Amino acid sequence: MDIFFSILIPVFNQVGLMDHCIETIKNQTYKEFEVILVDDGSTDDSYNMCVGFCQGDDRFKVLRHEKNGSLVAARYTGMKYCRGQYVLFVDSDDYLEENALELLHNSLVKNPVDILRFGYIKEFMDNVEGGFGLVPENEEVLPLHTDNPLYAMMTDELVPNVWKNCYSKKVIKKAVEEIQPFYCNMGEDVFWSSVFFTCAESDGILEDCLYHYIIGTGMSTQAKNQSVEKLKMHVDNIKCCIEHMKDYISKYNPKYLDLIDEKAVSMYCFVLIMFMKDENDYRKIVDYLKVFDESGLEMVYDYGCNKALLFKFRFEHKITDEMLDKLGVKYDKFSLK
């Protein structure tokens, strides 16, 4: 059987959490694909679970890291062994529309491109608050229309998640040749997107939402378990990611080098917000802010003090611009206008 798609799924301690993901892949209306599961040093029974997924379906295979190497390394391993003409990345707690491969195949046969970007659905778990006590509704996100996806990603117009694109084997092969894996579990999508869009010569858009991004299982919704130590770990991961981005971009796409520092600030600010947004203990929030102050990240510290913290205070205490107007308060930094 000719393999048109390779689907790469990193796995780490996912027993009982990815059955629906696998089911939607096995039920695809288009059948010419392979699935590479990369068990990234799981400490539970994930490897045997993956072996079970492979039984009775020779399109599935599992690779194993003896030690955890991070998402960067897991994806890299899958990329080395994929055989499809095009490659998709799927996170183990997300899933695909069952006609996703068929729609992608039809588009790519008609108009072959190095990267085909498509829409996705933000799907919120029922018990998850999206921030500041709000429970959001599911949201369809269509691909951004832009002539320069890499620039759009660097300037925060385009979100960097690698799972919302389909990549030609040429792009994947070139990426494997040009980089070496490193340990990173925060910012890895920004790194890979920088590499993939640099390697690509063409891209296209499919105006369909094919991927379900499940919000409620990752770092962004684990406020009760956050700590200064975890925040420092994420900051270190981003620093590592940025260093490797600078090294890669300076070699292969230097005209974007000046944008990386600004992108780094937005990545740090994102992490700070994730730690602050549902935290009610202001002593912990101050400790989070100190992490960036002590790390020499003054712009992030200033953003946290003058923007994120003030917004959180005003939202939780229901203070409005109109109330401040009536009191005659000067509130340039406080204003939400």
N, C-alpha and C positions, 0 to 999 in steps of 0.2 A: 504494500500500500504506500503510495506517495503521501508524504506528510506535508500538509500545507501550513499548519500551525503547531508551534511548540508553546505549551502553557507552563510557566515556571512558578512554583509555589514554595516559598520558604516556610518551614514549619519549626516552631519551638514551643514545646509544652502545650500542645493543642488537643489533648485527648478529650473527646466528647464535644469539641467546639467547632469542628469543620465538616461535619457530615453533610450539611446543606450545601456548602461550597462544592464538595465533590459530586453531590447528586446533580446539581445544575450543570456541571461539566459533562458528566456521563450522559445526560439527557439532551445534549446539544443536537439540534436538527442537522447540523453539518458534522460529519463523522471523521474527516481526515485530519486527525490531530494526535499529538502525543502530550502527555502530562509528565513533567519531571518534578517530583517532590524532593525537596532538600531538607532533611532533618538536621537542624543546626545544633547538634550537641544537646538534644533534649534530655532532661533529667527525669521525665515521666516515661510513659509507655508509648510515646508518639511514634517512634520508629516502627514498632510492631503494628500500630494502627495504620501507618502508611503502607506497610507490607500487605495488610488486609485489603486496603483500597486497590492494590495492584492485582489481587487474586481474581482470575477469570477475565481480565481485561489487559491484553498485552500492550495496549496503548499507554499504560501507566507504568512508571518505574520510580524507584526511590534511591536517592543518594544520601550518604551519611557523613557528617562531620563528627569526629570523635569528641571534639571540644567545641563549645559555642564560639562562632567566629563573627557574629553580627549579621544584620541584613545585607550589608555590602558584600560580605564574603559568600553568603548563601546564594544570593542572586548571581554572583560571579561564577560560582560552581555550576549552577544550572545553565548559564550562558555558554560555558565551555562545551557542554555535552548536548545542546539542543540541535535538532536536525531539520526542523521545519523551515519553510521559506519565510515565514513570519513568526514573530515571537510576541507573546502576551505575558504580562506579569499579573498574578492574582494573589492578593493577601489571603491567608488561610481563614480569616473570619469574615470575608466578603463573599460575594457570589455574582454570577453572570446571568443575564437574561438568556433563556434557552435557545433563542435564535441569534445570539450575539455573533457566533462564528459564521453563520450563514450570511448575515448582513455584511460582515467584514470581508468575507470571501468575495461576495458579489461586487463590492466596491473596489477591491484590490485587483480583481481580474479586469474590470472595466478601466480602472485608472491606477496602475501601479505607482506607489510612492514609497519613499523610505520610512516615513512615519505617518500613520493615519491616526488622527485625533478624533475621539468620539465623546459623547456625553455620558454622564453618570447620575445616579440618584443618591443623595444623602439620605440614609435611612437610619432614623434614631430609634434606639431601643426604648420600650415603653416606660421604663423606670429611670431614664436618664434626663437630667436637666442640662440644657444647653449652655448655661452660663447666667449668672445673676438671678438664679431661681426660675428661669424660663424653660418650659418644655416645648421645643420646636416641632414643627411638622416636617414630614419628608419633603425633600426639595429636589427638583430636576435641575441639573446644571449642564447646559449645552456648551460645546467647545467654543473657545474664544476665537473670533475671526481676527487674525493678525498675519502680516507678511513676515514677521520675525519672531517666532516663538521663543527663541533663546533670550532675546532682549526683553520680551514681555515677561518672561519668568524672572529675569534678574531685577526687573522694576516692579515686581509684585502684581502685575496685571494677570498673569497666568499662573495658576497653582501648579506645583512641580510634580505631583504624584505620577509615578511611572505607570501605574495600572490603567490610566485613562488613554493610553496610546497603544498602537500596534506597530511593531518595529520590523523592518526587513532584516533578513539574515546578514546582509552586507553590513548594516549598522552594528549589529551585535558582534559580529566577527571582528570588526575594526575596533570596537570598544574593548574587547578582550585582549587584543594585541597591544593596545596603547596604555592600559592601566594595570595596576596591581591591587589586589584587595587589601583592605585595612579594616580595623575594628571601628564600627560606627553604627549606632542605632538612633541617632537624631540628626536630621538633615541629609540623610542618605538619598532621599528622593531628589533633593536639589543637586547633589553631586552627580547622580546618574543622569538626570535630565540635561545637565550641562554637557556631559559626555555625549549622550545620544544625539542631541540637536547639533552638536559640533560635527559628529560623524555623518549626519544625514545631508543629502543634497536636495531633497524634495520632501514636502509634506502636504497632507490634504486633510479634509474635514468630513466626517460623517455625522449628519444631524440627527442622530439617534442616541438615546440613553441606554447603554448596554451593560453597565456595571453598577452593582449595588455596593456602595461604600457604607459599611455599618459603623455608626458612631455610638460608642458606649462600652467598648472593650479595650480601648487603648489608653495612652498616657493622658489624653485630654479629659478623661472622665474619671480619673482616679484621685480626685482632690483629697479624699479622706486619708489616703495613704501617702500623701506627699511629705517630703522632708527636705531640709537644707542639703543633706547629703545627696539626695536624688537630683536636686536642682544643679548642684555642682557637677554631677556626673553628666547631665545633659549639656551643660555649658562646655565641659571638656570635649564632649562628642562633637559639638558644633565647631569648636576651635579646630579639631582634627579635620573635620569635613572641609572647612574653609581653607586650611593649609593645603589639602590635596586638590581642591578646586583651583587654587592659585597656581599650583605646580602644573596642573593639566592645561589650564587655559593659557598660561604663559607660553607653553610649548605649541599648542595647536590652534588657539583662537585668541591671540593677545589683544585684539581690539576691545574685548569685553573685560579685560583685567581690572579696569578702573571701577567697574560696577560691583565687584565682589564684596568690597568692604561695606557698601550700602546694603547689599543683600544680607550680609552677616548681621547687621544691626536689626533688620526686620526679623531674622530668625531668632535672635536672642529675645526680642520683644514678644514674639509669639509664645516662647516658652514661659516667659515671666507672666504673661496673661493667663496661661493655662494653670499656673500654680496659684495665682491670685484670685481668679474669678469666683470660686466657690468657697474660699477660705474666710472664715468668720473671726478667727483669732488674729487681731491686728499685730500682736507680737510676732507671730510667724511671718506675716506679710513684711514687717520691717526686716526680719532676718533674711527673707528672700531678696529684698532690695539690697541688703548689705553684700550679698554674694557678687552682684554686679559692680558695686562700689569698690570692693576689695579686689576684684579682677581687673580693675582699670577700664571697665566698660562704662565710661561716663555718660555717653549718649543714652544707653539703655537705662542706667540709674535715673537720669533726669526724666526720661519718658515715664518710668514707673512712678516717680514722685509727682510729676506735674500733669500727667495725663491719666494713666491707668488707675492710680490710687484715688485721685479726685473724682474720676468718673464713677468708680465703684462706690465711693462715699455718697455721692449725690444720688445715685440710683437707689441704693439701699435705704437712704433716709428720705427719699421722695422730694428732694429739694429741686425746684424748677427755676428757670430763668425769670419767670414772672414773679415768683416769691422774692427773689433777690432784688428785682426791680423795685418792688413795693418797699423793701427795706432800705433802698438806696445803697446797696452793697456794691463795691467795685470788684468785679469778678472776671477779669480778662482770662485768667488761666482756668477759672472754674466753669466758664460758659460752655454750654452744649450747642450754641447757635452755630 
